[in-house]
């Protein structure tokens, strides 16, 4: 232990290697509901790629597990430390190295948060549009999980905006992939392989991101429906209408009550409509031209009426922004209400009505309460599960995930597998795919020191 700490202190300096009582509780967990905090052997805070490389050389030589941590806002235990391992925390690597306005590109260190980046881009009329719902999330963490969010229906997810990476391999080798160019047909796309790999293949130290013009006109529509199925059935016609929404969300009546009450938000919906509504559709339209946005609002309002909406409300700008902010805090509202776990399964959006009906049947049979909201425009369903009995909850979640897989979906749409969804992922992933992923892992990290115990399960580590 003394030798390890001495080597790490030599790499980054005495104040930036923490152990024992020096380790703040925040470093022992992320936001996953089911994960127990873990005290690592050491927390190391590098300030450069060179220092990360030195840390990994030491870890490789001494066969010590390494886990990377950004802001700790993940929901799947992805940055949960190992008790025998090193936690690399990127608190000191928060520099926005470059904003290239001509190429609409930003180059950032992994500890830069979405809030940091947005603050730098707003005065320039640019935006990084991936918005996973937590402004304090780090770009490094977003890359690790391929984060999505409410704006994915228009802009896509993290992997659609990562043009290049600088990473450090398990043995301390520094590697660059991609660049400021937007396309390439030159060999395997290692950038995209690394995005979403949850720190199991390499440690990211620099990210090159694609930016977009910041749209200045916005309108938020709220449409209550008498059933959740009607909300889901309305989505394909909206997506096919050509209005190109930036946000297309469903919120069930329980989730709507929770998030508006928590935010102290009154949307002015008449009581008779509230009494009849079991679900809501929230649509945000953005653009540069106010006339075009108004035309799209009118066209969408007419379409929603034909699709069975009880009414359609165009919210004042303040109320619209407040509703989106409240929706972004839905996880914390559920957590405060005592939810026992969350689901972020993804499936083809046309299959959502049948999926939600099946989930309701499973909840009723089990005696559990399941409520939710989600990015219905891209098929990403978020469910809060209230079932305190751990065995019954695990069996229920097994069936919920199996239902999503049977519908052509996947276990996680944006939160990642981490440690907490590992059993569900391993139960449902194709064995050929899993074997190939483990083979790739062995090439990048032959000693199995990077992110062991997450994503790939037993057999992925030799350390």
VEXDREN-2710 file (C-alpha; in Angstrom, 1 decimal):
% VEXDREN-2710
k/r/px/py/pz
1/UNK/0.0/0.0/0.0
2/UNK/2.8/2.4/0.9
3/UNK/4.6/1.7/-2.3
4/UNK/1.5/2.3/-4.4
5/UNK/0.7/5.6/-2.7
6/UNK/4.4/6.7/-3.1
7/UNK/4.3/6.0/-6.8
8/UNK/1.0/7.8/-7.3
9/UNK/2.2/10.8/-5.3
10/UNK/5.3/10.9/-7.4
11/UNK/3.1/11.1/-10.5
12/UNK/0.6/13.8/-9.4
13/UNK/2.0/15.4/-6.2
14/UNK/1.2/14.7/-2.5
15/UNK/-2.0/16.8/-2.2
16/UNK/-3.7/15.0/-5.1
17/UNK/-3.5/11.4/-3.7
18/UNK/-6.2/10.8/-1.1
19/UNK/-6.6/7.7/1.0
20/UNK/-8.4/6.6/4.2
21/UNK/-10.1/9.5/6.0
22/UNK/-9.0/11.9/3.3
23/UNK/-11.4/10.4/0.8
24/UNK/-14.7/12.4/0.7
25/UNK/-17.9/10.3/0.8
26/UNK/-18.8/11.7/-2.6
27/UNK/-16.0/9.6/-4.2
28/UNK/-17.5/6.4/-2.9
29/UNK/-20.6/6.3/-5.0
30/UNK/-22.6/7.7/-7.8
31/UNK/-26.4/8.4/-8.0
32/UNK/-27.4/4.7/-8.6
33/UNK/-30.3/3.8/-6.2
34/UNK/-29.2/0.3/-5.5
35/UNK/-25.4/0.7/-5.2
36/UNK/-23.7/0.7/-1.8
37/UNK/-20.8/3.1/-1.3
38/UNK/-17.3/1.7/-1.7
39/UNK/-14.1/3.1/-0.2
40/UNK/-11.2/2.9/-2.8
41/UNK/-7.6/2.2/-1.9
42/UNK/-6.8/5.7/-3.3
43/UNK/-8.4/8.6/-5.1
44/UNK/-6.0/10.3/-7.5
45/UNK/-6.6/13.7/-9.1
46/UNK/-4.5/14.1/-12.2
47/UNK/-4.1/17.5/-13.9
48/UNK/-2.9/16.3/-17.3
49/UNK/-2.8/13.5/-19.8
50/UNK/0.8/12.8/-18.8
51/UNK/-0.2/12.3/-15.2
52/UNK/-3.0/10.0/-16.2
53/UNK/-0.5/7.9/-18.2
54/UNK/1.8/7.7/-15.2
55/UNK/-1.1/6.6/-13.0
56/UNK/-2.0/3.8/-15.4
57/UNK/1.6/2.7/-15.8
58/UNK/1.8/2.3/-12.1
59/UNK/-1.6/0.5/-11.9
60/UNK/-0.5/-1.9/-14.8
61/UNK/2.8/-2.7/-13.2
62/UNK/1.2/-3.4/-9.8
63/UNK/-2.0/-5.1/-11.2
64/UNK/-4.3/-2.6/-9.5
65/UNK/-7.9/-2.0/-10.7
66/UNK/-8.7/1.5/-12.0
67/UNK/-12.1/3.2/-12.2
68/UNK/-12.6/6.7/-13.8
69/UNK/-15.0/9.2/-12.3
70/UNK/-16.3/12.5/-13.7
71/UNK/-19.0/14.3/-11.7
72/UNK/-20.5/11.2/-10.2
73/UNK/-23.9/11.9/-11.6
74/UNK/-24.3/8.5/-13.3
75/UNK/-27.3/6.2/-12.4
76/UNK/-25.8/2.7/-12.9
77/UNK/-22.8/2.4/-10.6
78/UNK/-20.5/3.0/-13.5
79/UNK/-17.9/5.0/-11.4
80/UNK/-18.3/2.9/-8.3
81/UNK/-14.8/2.3/-7.0
82/UNK/-13.1/-1.0/-6.2
83/UNK/-12.0/-1.4/-2.5
84/UNK/-8.6/-2.7/-3.8
85/UNK/-8.4/-0.1/-6.6
86/UNK/-7.6/3.4/-7.7
87/UNK/-10.3/5.9/-8.5
88/UNK/-9.1/8.5/-11.0
89/UNK/-11.2/11.7/-10.5
90/UNK/-11.1/14.4/-13.1
91/UNK/-11.8/17.4/-10.8
92/UNK/-8.6/19.1/-11.9
93/UNK/-9.1/18.5/-15.7
94/UNK/-11.8/21.0/-16.5
95/UNK/-10.3/23.1/-19.2
96/UNK/-12.1/24.0/-22.4
97/UNK/-9.1/24.0/-24.6
98/UNK/-10.6/25.4/-27.7
99/UNK/-13.8/26.6/-29.3
100/UNK/-13.3/26.6/-33.1
101/UNK/-16.1/28.8/-34.4
102/UNK/-15.3/28.2/-38.1
103/UNK/-15.4/24.4/-37.8
104/UNK/-18.1/24.5/-35.1
105/UNK/-16.0/22.3/-32.8
106/UNK/-15.0/22.4/-29.1
107/UNK/-12.0/20.6/-27.6
108/UNK/-12.5/19.9/-23.9
109/UNK/-11.0/17.9/-21.0
110/UNK/-13.1/15.1/-19.4
111/UNK/-14.0/17.0/-16.2
112/UNK/-15.7/19.9/-18.1
113/UNK/-19.4/19.9/-17.2
114/UNK/-22.3/20.5/-19.6
115/UNK/-22.9/23.7/-17.6
116/UNK/-19.3/24.9/-18.1
117/UNK/-19.4/24.3/-21.8
118/UNK/-22.8/25.9/-22.3
119/UNK/-21.7/29.0/-20.5
120/UNK/-18.7/29.3/-22.8
121/UNK/-20.8/28.6/-26.0
122/UNK/-23.9/30.8/-25.3
123/UNK/-22.1/34.2/-26.0
124/UNK/-20.8/32.7/-29.3
125/UNK/-24.3/31.7/-30.6
126/UNK/-23.3/28.0/-30.4
127/UNK/-24.6/25.0/-28.5
128/UNK/-23.6/21.5/-27.6
129/UNK/-27.2/20.0/-27.7
130/UNK/-26.9/16.8/-25.8
131/UNK/-28.8/17.4/-22.6
132/UNK/-29.1/14.3/-20.4
133/UNK/-30.9/16.1/-17.6
134/UNK/-28.0/17.0/-15.3
135/UNK/-26.1/20.2/-16.1
136/UNK/-23.4/19.2/-13.6
137/UNK/-22.6/16.0/-15.6
138/UNK/-19.1/15.8/-17.0
139/UNK/-18.3/15.3/-20.7
140/UNK/-16.0/12.4/-19.9
141/UNK/-18.9/10.7/-18.1
142/UNK/-21.2/11.4/-21.0
143/UNK/-18.7/9.9/-23.4
144/UNK/-18.4/6.8/-21.2
145/UNK/-22.1/6.1/-21.2
146/UNK/-23.1/7.6/-24.6
147/UNK/-25.5/9.9/-22.7
148/UNK/-28.7/11.0/-24.4
149/UNK/-31.4/13.1/-23.0
150/UNK/-34.6/14.9/-24.1
151/UNK/-33.1/16.5/-27.2
152/UNK/-32.0/13.2/-28.7
153/UNK/-35.1/13.0/-30.9
154/UNK/-33.7/15.9/-32.9
155/UNK/-30.0/15.9/-32.3
156/UNK/-29.1/12.4/-31.5
157/UNK/-26.9/11.2/-28.5
158/UNK/-23.3/11.7/-27.4
159/UNK/-21.8/9.5/-30.1
160/UNK/-23.3/11.6/-32.8
161/UNK/-21.2/14.6/-31.5
162/UNK/-17.9/13.1/-30.6
163/UNK/-15.5/13.7/-33.5
164/UNK/-12.3/12.6/-31.8
165/UNK/-10.7/11.4/-28.5
166/UNK/-7.4/11.4/-26.7
167/UNK/-7.3/8.4/-24.4
168/UNK/-4.8/6.6/-22.3
169/UNK/-4.6/2.8/-22.6
170/UNK/-4.2/0.5/-19.6
171/UNK/-0.4/0.3/-20.0
172/UNK/-0.1/4.1/-20.1
173/UNK/0.1/4.5/-23.9
174/UNK/-1.5/7.7/-25.1
175/UNK/-3.7/7.3/-28.3
176/UNK/-5.6/9.8/-30.4
177/UNK/-8.6/9.0/-32.6
178/UNK/-10.6/11.0/-35.1
179/UNK/-10.2/14.8/-35.3
180/UNK/-12.1/18.0/-36.3
181/UNK/-13.3/16.4/-39.6
182/UNK/-16.9/15.1/-39.7
183/UNK/-16.5/11.9/-41.7
184/UNK/-13.9/9.3/-42.4
185/UNK/-13.6/6.1/-44.4
186/UNK/-10.1/5.3/-43.1
187/UNK/-10.1/2.1/-41.2
188/UNK/-12.0/1.0/-38.1
189/UNK/-13.8/3.8/-36.2
190/UNK/-12.1/3.6/-32.8
191/UNK/-13.7/6.8/-31.7
192/UNK/-17.1/5.2/-31.8
193/UNK/-15.9/2.0/-30.3
194/UNK/-14.7/3.9/-27.2
195/UNK/-17.9/6.0/-26.8
196/UNK/-20.2/4.0/-24.5
197/UNK/-17.4/1.6/-23.3
198/UNK/-17.9/2.9/-19.7
199/UNK/-14.1/3.2/-19.0
200/UNK/-13.4/-0.5/-19.7
201/UNK/-11.2/0.0/-22.7
202/UNK/-9.3/3.2/-22.1
203/UNK/-9.4/6.4/-20.0
204/UNK/-10.5/9.6/-21.9
205/UNK/-8.4/12.7/-21.4
206/UNK/-9.6/14.9/-24.2
207/UNK/-12.8/15.1/-26.3
208/UNK/-13.4/16.9/-29.7
209/UNK/-17.1/17.7/-29.9
210/UNK/-19.3/18.8/-32.8
211/UNK/-21.3/22.0/-32.1
212/UNK/-24.5/23.5/-33.6
213/UNK/-26.0/27.0/-34.0
214/UNK/-28.0/28.0/-31.0
215/UNK/-31.7/28.3/-31.9
216/UNK/-33.2/31.4/-30.4
217/UNK/-36.9/30.9/-30.9
218/UNK/-38.8/28.2/-28.8
219/UNK/-42.3/27.1/-28.0
220/UNK/-43.5/24.4/-25.6
221/UNK/-46.8/22.6/-26.2
222/UNK/-48.5/20.5/-23.5
223/UNK/-51.2/17.9/-24.6
224/UNK/-53.1/15.9/-22.0
225/UNK/-54.4/12.5/-23.1
226/UNK/-56.9/10.2/-21.5
227/UNK/-54.6/7.2/-21.7
228/UNK/-50.9/6.5/-21.9
229/UNK/-51.4/4.4/-25.0
230/UNK/-52.9/7.3/-26.9
231/UNK/-49.8/9.4/-26.0
232/UNK/-47.5/6.7/-27.4
233/UNK/-49.6/6.2/-30.5
234/UNK/-49.4/9.9/-31.3
235/UNK/-45.6/9.9/-31.5
236/UNK/-45.1/8.3/-35.0
237/UNK/-47.5/10.8/-36.7
238/UNK/-45.8/13.7/-35.0
239/UNK/-42.3/12.5/-36.0
240/UNK/-43.5/11.9/-39.5
241/UNK/-45.2/15.3/-39.9
242/UNK/-42.0/17.2/-40.6
243/UNK/-42.2/19.7/-37.7
244/UNK/-38.9/18.3/-36.3
245/UNK/-39.4/18.7/-32.5
246/UNK/-36.4/19.2/-30.3
247/UNK/-38.1/17.5/-27.4
248/UNK/-40.9/14.9/-27.4
249/UNK/-41.6/13.6/-23.9
250/UNK/-44.3/11.6/-22.3
251/UNK/-45.1/12.1/-18.6
252/UNK/-47.7/9.9/-16.8
253/UNK/-50.1/11.5/-14.4
254/UNK/-48.3/10.4/-11.2
255/UNK/-44.9/11.6/-12.5
256/UNK/-46.5/14.9/-13.6
257/UNK/-48.1/15.4/-10.2
258/UNK/-44.7/14.7/-8.6
259/UNK/-42.5/16.9/-10.7
260/UNK/-44.9/19.9/-10.7
261/UNK/-45.5/19.7/-7.0
262/UNK/-41.8/19.5/-6.3
263/UNK/-41.1/22.5/-8.5
264/UNK/-44.1/24.5/-7.2
265/UNK/-45.4/24.7/-10.8
266/UNK/-49.0/25.5/-11.7
267/UNK/-49.5/25.0/-15.5
268/UNK/-53.0/26.4/-15.4
269/UNK/-54.7/23.2/-16.7
270/UNK/-58.5/23.2/-15.9
271/UNK/-59.5/20.7/-13.2
272/UNK/-61.8/18.8/-15.5
273/UNK/-59.0/18.2/-17.9
274/UNK/-56.7/17.1/-15.0
275/UNK/-59.4/14.7/-13.8
276/UNK/-59.6/13.1/-17.3
277/UNK/-55.9/13.0/-18.2
278/UNK/-53.8/9.9/-17.4
279/UNK/-50.8/11.1/-19.4
280/UNK/-49.2/14.1/-21.0
281/UNK/-47.2/14.8/-24.1
282/UNK/-44.7/17.6/-24.0
283/UNK/-43.4/18.9/-27.3
284/UNK/-40.7/21.7/-27.7
285/UNK/-40.2/23.3/-31.1
286/UNK/-37.1/25.4/-31.7
287/UNK/-35.9/27.5/-34.6
288/UNK/-34.3/30.7/-35.8
289/UNK/-37.4/32.2/-37.5
290/UNK/-40.3/33.1/-35.1
291/UNK/-42.8/33.0/-38.0
292/UNK/-41.7/29.5/-38.9
293/UNK/-42.0/28.4/-35.3
294/UNK/-45.5/29.8/-35.0
295/UNK/-46.5/28.0/-38.1
296/UNK/-45.2/24.7/-36.8
297/UNK/-47.0/25.3/-33.5
298/UNK/-50.3/25.8/-35.3
299/UNK/-49.8/22.7/-37.5
300/UNK/-48.8/20.6/-34.5
301/UNK/-51.7/21.8/-32.4
302/UNK/-54.1/20.8/-35.2
303/UNK/-52.4/17.4/-35.5
304/UNK/-52.5/16.7/-31.8
305/UNK/-56.3/17.5/-31.7
306/UNK/-56.8/14.8/-34.4
307/UNK/-54.7/12.3/-32.5
308/UNK/-57.0/12.4/-29.4
309/UNK/-55.5/15.1/-27.2
310/UNK/-58.0/16.4/-24.6
311/UNK/-56.7/19.9/-25.3
312/UNK/-53.5/21.5/-26.5
313/UNK/-51.8/24.3/-24.5
314/UNK/-49.0/26.5/-25.7
315/UNK/-47.2/27.4/-22.5
316/UNK/-45.8/30.8/-21.8
317/UNK/-42.0/30.8/-22.2
318/UNK/-41.4/30.9/-18.5
319/UNK/-43.8/28.0/-17.8
320/UNK/-42.4/26.0/-20.7
321/UNK/-38.8/26.3/-19.4
322/UNK/-39.9/25.5/-15.9
323/UNK/-41.7/22.4/-17.0
324/UNK/-38.6/21.1/-18.9
325/UNK/-36.5/21.9/-15.8
326/UNK/-38.9/20.0/-13.6
327/UNK/-38.9/17.1/-16.0
328/UNK/-35.1/17.0/-15.8
329/UNK/-35.4/16.6/-12.0
330/UNK/-37.8/13.6/-12.3
331/UNK/-35.2/11.2/-11.0
332/UNK/-34.6/13.1/-7.8
333/UNK/-38.3/13.5/-7.3
334/UNK/-38.7/9.7/-7.6
335/UNK/-35.8/9.1/-5.3
336/UNK/-37.2/11.5/-2.7
337/UNK/-40.6/9.7/-2.9
338/UNK/-38.9/6.4/-2.1
339/UNK/-38.5/4.7/-5.4
340/UNK/-36.4/1.5/-5.2
341/UNK/-35.0/1.4/-8.7
342/UNK/-35.2/3.0/-12.1
343/UNK/-35.5/1.6/-15.7
344/UNK/-34.2/3.3/-18.8
345/UNK/-35.0/0.6/-21.4
346/UNK/-35.1/1.6/-25.1
347/UNK/-37.1/0.0/-27.9
348/UNK/-38.6/1.0/-31.3
349/UNK/-41.0/3.8/-30.6
350/UNK/-43.9/2.1/-32.3
351/UNK/-43.7/-0.7/-29.8
352/UNK/-44.0/1.6/-26.8
353/UNK/-47.8/1.3/-26.3
354/UNK/-47.7/-2.5/-26.1
355/UNK/-44.6/-2.3/-23.9
356/UNK/-46.2/0.1/-21.4
357/UNK/-49.3/-2.0/-21.3
358/UNK/-47.3/-5.1/-20.5
359/UNK/-45.4/-3.2/-17.8
360/UNK/-48.7/-2.2/-16.2
361/UNK/-49.8/-5.8/-16.2
362/UNK/-46.6/-6.9/-14.6
363/UNK/-46.8/-4.2/-11.9
364/UNK/-50.4/-5.1/-11.1
365/UNK/-49.6/-8.8/-10.8
366/UNK/-46.6/-8.1/-8.6
367/UNK/-48.4/-5.4/-6.4
368/UNK/-45.7/-2.9/-7.3
369/UNK/-46.1/0.8/-8.2
370/UNK/-44.5/1.8/-11.5
371/UNK/-44.6/5.4/-12.7
372/UNK/-42.7/7.2/-15.3
373/UNK/-41.8/9.5/-18.1
374/UNK/-39.5/9.3/-21.0
375/UNK/-38.0/10.3/-24.3
376/UNK/-40.9/8.8/-26.2
377/UNK/-39.6/10.4/-29.5
378/UNK/-36.6/8.0/-29.5
379/UNK/-38.2/5.1/-27.7
380/UNK/-36.3/5.6/-24.4
381/UNK/-38.7/4.8/-21.5
382/UNK/-37.9/5.8/-17.9
383/UNK/-39.7/4.0/-15.2
384/UNK/-39.5/4.5/-11.4
385/UNK/-40.2/1.2/-9.6
386/UNK/-41.6/1.1/-6.1
387/UNK/-41.1/-2.5/-4.8
388/UNK/-39.1/-2.7/-1.6
389/UNK/-38.7/-6.5/-1.6
390/UNK/-35.4/-7.0/-3.3
391/UNK/-36.1/-10.5/-4.6
392/UNK/-39.5/-9.6/-6.0
393/UNK/-38.1/-6.4/-7.5
394/UNK/-35.3/-8.3/-9.3
395/UNK/-37.8/-10.8/-10.7
396/UNK/-40.1/-8.0/-11.8
397/UNK/-37.2/-6.1/-13.5
398/UNK/-36.1/-9.3/-15.2
399/UNK/-39.5/-9.5/-16.9
400/UNK/-39.6/-5.7/-17.7
401/UNK/-36.2/-5.9/-19.4
402/UNK/-37.1/-9.2/-21.2
403/UNK/-40.2/-7.5/-22.5
404/UNK/-38.1/-4.6/-24.0
405/UNK/-35.7/-7.1/-25.6
406/UNK/-38.5/-9.1/-27.1
407/UNK/-39.8/-5.8/-28.6
408/UNK/-36.5/-5.3/-30.4
409/UNK/-35.0/-3.1/-27.7
410/UNK/-32.1/-3.0/-25.2
411/UNK/-31.6/-2.8/-21.4
412/UNK/-30.3/0.7/-21.3
413/UNK/-30.9/3.6/-23.6
414/UNK/-28.6/6.2/-22.0
415/UNK/-27.7/5.4/-18.4
416/UNK/-25.3/2.6/-19.2
417/UNK/-24.9/-0.8/-17.6
418/UNK/-22.3/-0.1/-14.9
419/UNK/-22.5/-2.5/-12.0
420/UNK/-26.2/-2.2/-11.2
421/UNK/-27.7/-3.4/-14.5
422/UNK/-25.1/-6.0/-15.1
423/UNK/-27.2/-9.1/-14.3
424/UNK/-30.1/-7.9/-16.5
425/UNK/-27.7/-7.2/-19.4
426/UNK/-26.0/-10.5/-19.1
427/UNK/-29.3/-12.3/-19.0
428/UNK/-30.4/-10.7/-22.3
429/UNK/-27.4/-10.0/-24.4
430/UNK/-26.6/-12.3/-27.3
431/UNK/-23.7/-14.6/-26.3
432/UNK/-21.9/-14.1/-29.6
433/UNK/-21.9/-10.3/-29.1
434/UNK/-20.8/-10.7/-25.5
435/UNK/-17.9/-13.0/-26.4
436/UNK/-16.8/-10.5/-29.1
437/UNK/-16.9/-7.6/-26.7
438/UNK/-14.8/-9.6/-24.2
439/UNK/-12.3/-10.3/-26.9
440/UNK/-12.1/-6.6/-27.7
441/UNK/-11.6/-5.8/-24.0
442/UNK/-8.7/-8.3/-23.9
443/UNK/-6.9/-6.5/-26.7
444/UNK/-7.3/-3.0/-25.1
445/UNK/-6.8/-4.2/-21.5
446/UNK/-5.1/-7.6/-21.4
447/UNK/-4.7/-7.4/-17.6
448/UNK/-8.3/-6.5/-17.0
449/UNK/-7.5/-3.5/-14.7
450/UNK/-9.9/-0.9/-16.3
451/UNK/-13.4/-0.8/-14.9
452/UNK/-13.5/-4.4/-13.7
453/UNK/-16.8/-5.8/-12.5
454/UNK/-19.0/-3.7/-14.8
455/UNK/-20.4/-3.9/-18.3
456/UNK/-19.0/-7.3/-19.3
457/UNK/-19.4/-9.4/-16.2
458/UNK/-17.5/-12.5/-15.1
459/UNK/-14.6/-13.5/-17.4
460/UNK/-13.7/-10.0/-18.5
461/UNK/-10.9/-9.5/-16.0
462/UNK/-7.7/-11.4/-15.4
463/UNK/-6.2/-9.0/-12.8
END
